[in-house]
Amino acid sequence: MRFGHFLYPMKFDDTRDQQEIQACLDEAQLVEELGMDAIWLAEHYFTGECVYGDPLVFASAVAVKTKKIMLGFGILELPLHNPVRVAIQTALLDNLCQGRLVVGTGRGSNYNAYEYVGFGTTTGLGVAQLDEAEELLVKAWTEDNVTFKGQFFDVSFPSVRPRPHQKPHPPLARACTGDASLVEMAKIGRPVLIRGNSINVTGKKIKLYRDTMSTAGFSEEDVEKSLNQLWVWREMHIAETDDQAFDDFLPAHYHAYAHLEGIRSEWNPPEMEISIQRAPLGASDYAETPDPDTSENLVGGYKRVAEQVALMRDAGVRNLMLTNRGLVSTEKAKKSLTLLSEKIMPSFH
């Protein structure tokens, strides 16, 4: 298994932006030193839900602060961007990190319709544009004398410079929340990013992806290659004991959820397509031992979390992207990451 750190820092106090952004850079260097395999970056605007905001700019700083760890976007909200500009920015970033980049894309937040409004678009248009935007992105990365006439984009240009470091282009992955989008990606052999769900439901999604690729005619080698690039997102906080971890993380997680629900209630336009986010589990919702049929996060003492990781491995999960959302102190976050590195990762790497 591979372990990625999802650098998704919720910091709602706007008087500390400078310090918190520097703390994110420090954390990126720390997880590389601890032997983790990837750093994933999020994209959210206007609220501090992700304090660095623009992941493309921030990733450039991470690229020059690190040396070998993989960098991934989880995700770029592609409908908020011009795909030709994204091709240029990611090609430059791929050169800055010398080919360590994975570009995860998606339609954008299922919950934050106000982010679309802030950039002058809509959730419906975002869904409609996504496939075409990805097609143009790949053409821009790989072709010369590009002429593209689609429903949403009508462009022509000589070529994108710089060319991506990776050939023909950085790996492209799609975030999939539902089975329909997962099947769509499996049919074309594109790796996916999965979030939420119980361990057993996650295992069923991975099996569906595998079976769909096989039915679509892909070789076993191709199926294995795509499964090796499938990442599963989970919240994580580890302490010496279960109770300590629950006390550190769960109240803060629920408080952040309630804060964002207040913003969504005020700013999400009622006429747009909006998904409702389920409230986080409380301590009483966690069974005495890990329950693969409940949507538990990887929260607990290191022994409990190791059991959860083993269940996920047995369900077919090969890669984990893990975040504490910046909701615990720097000291506790560092302790959690160190316990992951020293007590858990060696048994699964």
VMD Tcl script that draws the C-alpha trace (Angstrom):
set ca {
  {0.00 0.00 0.00}
  {0.94 3.63 -0.48}
  {0.11 6.40 1.98}
  {-0.57 9.94 0.85}
  {-1.05 13.06 2.97}
  {-4.06 15.09 1.83}
  {-3.06 18.64 2.75}
  {-6.57 20.02 3.29}
  {-6.20 22.67 6.03}
  {-9.46 24.15 7.32}
  {-8.43 27.46 8.89}
  {-11.29 29.88 9.41}
  {-9.36 32.64 11.26}
  {-8.29 34.98 8.45}
  {-5.87 36.88 10.71}
  {-3.49 33.89 10.60}
  {-3.37 33.12 6.88}
  {0.36 33.80 6.52}
  {1.31 31.59 9.47}
  {-1.03 28.80 8.43}
  {0.25 28.73 4.84}
  {3.83 28.48 6.13}
  {2.70 25.68 8.46}
  {1.34 23.83 5.41}
  {4.72 24.05 3.71}
  {6.40 22.75 6.86}
  {3.91 19.87 6.99}
  {4.62 19.00 3.36}
  {8.32 18.71 4.13}
  {7.57 16.67 7.26}
  {5.52 14.01 5.47}
  {8.28 13.53 2.92}
  {10.79 13.12 5.76}
  {8.45 10.55 7.37}
  {8.50 8.43 4.22}
  {4.98 9.04 2.95}
  {4.37 8.44 -0.73}
  {2.30 11.41 -1.86}
  {1.04 14.88 -1.02}
  {-2.46 15.69 -2.27}
  {-3.81 19.23 -2.57}
  {-7.42 20.44 -2.48}
  {-9.19 23.40 -4.08}
  {-11.76 25.46 -2.19}
  {-12.39 29.19 -2.13}
  {-13.81 32.10 -0.13}
  {-14.12 30.56 3.36}
  {-10.77 29.20 4.53}
  {-12.02 25.64 4.02}
  {-8.66 25.21 2.30}
  {-6.43 28.00 3.58}
  {-4.02 28.16 0.63}
  {-6.96 28.48 -1.80}
  {-5.25 28.11 -5.16}
  {-3.61 24.65 -5.30}
  {-1.75 25.34 -8.55}
  {0.18 28.24 -7.03}
  {0.70 26.44 -3.74}
  {1.85 23.23 -5.47}
  {4.68 25.17 -7.08}
  {6.02 26.02 -3.64}
  {5.62 22.42 -2.49}
  {7.40 21.23 -5.64}
  {10.55 23.17 -4.83}
  {10.37 22.38 -1.08}
  {10.29 18.61 -1.67}
  {12.49 16.26 -3.67}
  {10.89 12.88 -4.38}
  {7.35 12.63 -3.02}
  {4.49 12.42 -5.52}
  {2.30 15.53 -5.85}
  {-1.38 15.19 -6.72}
  {-4.46 17.35 -7.04}
  {-7.45 15.98 -5.25}
  {-8.96 17.76 -7.11}
  {-8.68 20.63 -9.53}
  {-12.22 21.95 -9.92}
  {-11.78 21.96 -13.68}
  {-15.01 23.83 -14.54}
  {-13.62 26.85 -12.67}
  {-10.61 27.01 -15.01}
  {-9.72 27.48 -18.64}
  {-8.30 24.05 -19.61}
  {-5.61 25.54 -21.88}
  {-4.29 27.62 -19.00}
  {-4.43 24.54 -16.75}
  {-2.37 22.66 -19.36}
  {0.29 25.38 -19.27}
  {0.31 25.64 -15.47}
  {0.49 21.89 -14.90}
  {3.14 21.43 -17.59}
  {5.28 23.99 -15.78}
  {4.57 22.33 -12.43}
  {5.45 18.90 -13.85}
  {8.84 20.33 -14.84}
  {9.35 22.01 -11.47}
  {8.78 18.70 -9.65}
  {10.60 16.67 -12.33}
  {7.70 14.41 -13.21}
  {6.14 13.77 -9.79}
  {2.71 15.18 -10.71}
  {-0.72 13.52 -10.88}
  {-3.61 15.69 -12.04}
  {-6.88 14.77 -10.35}
  {-9.93 16.50 -11.80}
  {-13.60 16.73 -11.05}
  {-16.63 18.87 -11.57}
  {-16.02 20.70 -8.29}
  {-17.54 20.58 -4.84}
  {-20.77 18.64 -4.39}
  {-21.64 20.90 -1.48}
  {-20.31 24.39 -2.23}
  {-22.41 25.74 -5.11}
  {-21.35 29.23 -4.04}
  {-17.88 28.51 -5.41}
  {-19.37 28.28 -8.89}
  {-21.26 31.55 -8.34}
  {-18.06 33.23 -7.23}
  {-16.45 32.39 -10.55}
  {-19.49 33.31 -12.61}
  {-20.66 29.83 -13.55}
  {-23.18 27.20 -12.36}
  {-23.10 23.64 -11.07}
  {-25.04 22.39 -14.09}
  {-22.62 23.99 -16.54}
  {-19.74 22.51 -14.56}
  {-21.06 18.99 -15.04}
  {-21.70 19.55 -18.75}
  {-18.26 21.02 -19.43}
  {-16.10 18.48 -17.61}
  {-15.54 15.83 -20.29}
  {-14.86 18.43 -22.97}
  {-12.49 20.35 -20.68}
  {-10.49 17.17 -19.99}
  {-10.34 16.38 -23.72}
  {-8.97 19.84 -24.47}
  {-6.51 19.58 -21.56}
  {-4.99 16.38 -22.99}
  {-4.82 17.82 -26.51}
  {-3.08 20.92 -25.19}
  {-0.52 18.80 -23.34}
  {0.28 16.53 -26.26}
  {-0.37 18.13 -29.66}
  {1.02 20.88 -31.89}
  {-1.09 23.22 -34.04}
  {-4.14 22.63 -31.90}
  {-7.57 23.45 -33.25}
  {-10.46 22.52 -30.98}
  {-14.11 23.29 -31.65}
  {-16.47 21.94 -29.02}
  {-19.73 22.92 -27.41}
  {-18.02 25.06 -24.77}
  {-14.49 25.72 -26.07}
  {-13.44 27.03 -29.48}
  {-9.66 27.59 -29.55}
  {-6.58 27.31 -31.73}
  {-2.91 27.79 -30.87}
  {0.56 26.57 -31.98}
  {1.53 24.56 -28.88}
  {1.77 24.60 -25.10}
  {5.14 25.51 -23.67}
  {6.76 24.22 -21.62}
  {5.99 20.66 -22.59}
  {5.15 18.37 -19.64}
  {8.09 16.52 -18.12}
  {6.16 13.21 -18.22}
  {5.39 11.74 -21.61}
  {2.92 11.94 -23.13}
  {1.51 13.90 -20.16}
  {1.03 13.71 -16.37}
  {-1.33 10.96 -15.19}
  {-4.95 12.10 -15.18}
  {-7.44 10.84 -12.58}
  {-11.13 11.66 -12.05}
  {-12.85 12.05 -8.70}
  {-15.94 9.83 -8.64}
  {-18.61 10.02 -5.96}
  {-21.24 7.81 -7.62}
  {-21.14 4.45 -9.36}
  {-22.22 5.90 -12.72}
  {-19.18 8.17 -13.00}
  {-16.90 5.38 -11.74}
  {-18.19 3.02 -14.46}
  {-17.75 5.76 -17.08}
  {-14.10 6.17 -16.13}
  {-13.48 2.41 -15.91}
  {-14.76 1.99 -19.47}
  {-11.94 4.25 -20.72}
  {-9.37 2.96 -18.24}
  {-8.92 6.23 -16.40}
  {-7.82 5.99 -12.75}
  {-10.26 7.33 -10.17}
  {-10.23 8.97 -6.75}
  {-12.85 7.70 -4.27}
  {-14.02 9.26 -1.02}
  {-16.31 8.35 1.85}
  {-18.27 5.11 2.24}
  {-17.72 2.15 4.53}
  {-14.83 -0.22 3.92}
  {-17.14 -2.84 2.43}
  {-18.83 -0.34 0.10}
  {-15.39 0.91 -0.98}
  {-14.41 -2.69 -1.75}
  {-17.53 -3.11 -3.88}
  {-16.69 0.07 -5.81}
  {-13.16 -1.17 -6.50}
  {-14.56 -4.51 -7.70}
  {-17.04 -2.69 -9.93}
  {-14.20 -0.65 -11.40}
  {-12.08 -3.77 -11.99}
  {-14.94 -5.74 -13.54}
  {-15.98 -2.86 -15.78}
  {-12.45 -2.41 -17.12}
  {-12.20 -6.14 -17.82}
  {-15.58 -6.22 -19.56}
  {-14.52 -3.21 -21.65}
  {-11.67 -5.31 -23.05}
  {-8.68 -4.04 -21.13}
  {-5.87 -6.50 -20.44}
  {-5.16 -7.69 -16.90}
  {-1.95 -5.65 -17.03}
  {-3.92 -2.50 -17.88}
  {-6.46 -3.21 -15.14}
  {-3.69 -3.66 -12.57}
  {-2.00 -0.46 -13.69}
  {-5.21 1.52 -13.18}
  {-5.92 -0.12 -9.82}
  {-2.43 0.87 -8.72}
  {-3.40 4.49 -9.42}
  {-6.77 4.36 -7.61}
  {-6.69 6.37 -4.37}
  {-9.19 6.34 -1.50}
  {-9.68 9.40 0.71}
  {-10.21 9.10 4.47}
  {-10.04 11.45 7.43}
  {-7.30 10.36 9.83}
  {-6.11 11.17 13.32}
  {-4.00 8.82 15.40}
  {-3.07 9.04 19.08}
  {-1.77 6.60 21.66}
  {-5.33 5.58 22.63}
  {-8.75 5.56 20.98}
  {-10.27 7.93 23.54}
  {-7.48 10.45 23.12}
  {-7.82 10.43 19.33}
  {-11.63 10.77 19.51}
  {-11.34 13.67 21.98}
  {-8.74 15.44 19.82}
  {-10.44 15.14 16.46}
  {-14.17 14.40 16.48}
  {-15.53 17.54 18.23}
  {-13.32 19.75 16.05}
  {-14.44 17.89 12.93}
  {-18.11 18.39 13.81}
  {-17.55 22.08 14.64}
  {-15.95 22.65 11.23}
  {-18.83 20.83 9.54}
  {-21.39 23.00 11.36}
  {-19.48 26.18 10.45}
  {-19.47 25.27 6.75}
  {-23.13 24.23 6.82}
  {-23.91 27.75 8.04}
  {-22.00 29.26 5.12}
  {-23.69 26.92 2.65}
  {-27.11 27.79 4.04}
  {-26.43 31.48 3.50}
  {-24.59 31.40 0.17}
  {-25.67 28.33 -1.84}
  {-28.29 29.40 -4.42}
  {-31.41 27.27 -3.90}
  {-31.97 26.93 -7.63}
  {-28.63 25.15 -8.23}
  {-27.90 21.45 -7.91}
  {-26.59 20.99 -4.38}
  {-25.61 17.86 -2.44}
  {-26.16 17.72 1.30}
  {-23.15 16.66 3.33}
  {-23.81 14.09 6.01}
  {-22.75 15.09 9.52}
  {-19.54 13.44 10.80}
  {-19.79 10.43 13.07}
  {-19.48 11.02 16.81}
  {-17.46 8.89 19.22}
  {-20.53 6.79 20.11}
  {-20.90 5.84 16.42}
  {-17.54 4.02 16.43}
  {-17.77 0.35 17.41}
  {-15.40 -1.09 19.98}
  {-13.51 -2.69 17.10}
  {-13.50 -1.35 13.52}
  {-16.77 -1.98 11.68}
  {-16.32 -2.42 7.90}
  {-20.03 -1.69 7.34}
  {-19.93 1.77 8.96}
  {-18.39 4.88 7.39}
  {-15.77 5.20 10.11}
  {-12.82 7.47 9.58}
  {-9.32 6.31 10.44}
  {-9.48 7.80 13.92}
  {-8.23 6.10 17.04}
  {-5.16 4.71 18.71}
  {-2.55 3.33 16.35}
  {-3.64 -0.25 17.02}
  {-7.22 0.47 15.99}
  {-6.15 2.39 12.89}
  {-3.80 -0.43 11.88}
  {-6.79 -2.81 12.05}
  {-8.80 -0.44 9.84}
  {-5.98 -0.20 7.30}
  {-5.72 -3.99 7.21}
  {-9.45 -4.25 6.50}
  {-9.10 -1.69 3.72}
  {-6.17 -3.57 2.21}
  {-8.19 -6.79 2.26}
  {-11.06 -4.95 0.52}
  {-8.74 -4.02 -2.36}
  {-7.53 -0.56 -1.33}
  {-3.95 0.01 -2.47}
  {-3.53 3.74 -1.91}
  {-4.81 5.97 0.90}
  {-5.00 9.76 0.88}
  {-5.32 10.83 4.51}
  {-6.17 14.18 6.08}
  {-6.82 15.65 9.51}
  {-8.08 18.87 7.82}
  {-5.80 20.94 10.04}
  {-8.30 20.58 12.88}
  {-5.83 19.60 15.61}
  {-2.79 21.43 16.91}
  {0.49 21.29 15.02}
  {1.95 19.18 17.83}
  {-0.90 16.64 17.71}
  {-0.85 16.53 13.91}
  {2.88 15.82 13.92}
  {2.40 13.10 16.54}
  {-0.37 11.53 14.46}
  {1.75 11.50 11.31}
  {4.73 10.11 13.21}
  {2.63 7.26 14.65}
  {1.38 6.50 11.14}
  {4.95 6.41 9.84}
  {6.46 4.39 12.68}
  {3.64 2.13 13.89}
  {1.51 1.45 10.81}
  {3.16 2.09 7.46}
  {6.02 -0.44 7.88}
  {3.48 -3.30 8.06}
  {1.77 -2.32 4.80}
  {4.44 -0.76 2.57}
}
mol new
graphics top color blue
foreach p $ca { graphics top sphere $p radius 0.5 }
foreach p [lrange $ca 0 end-1] q [lrange $ca 1 end] { graphics top cylinder $p $q radius 0.2 }
display resetview
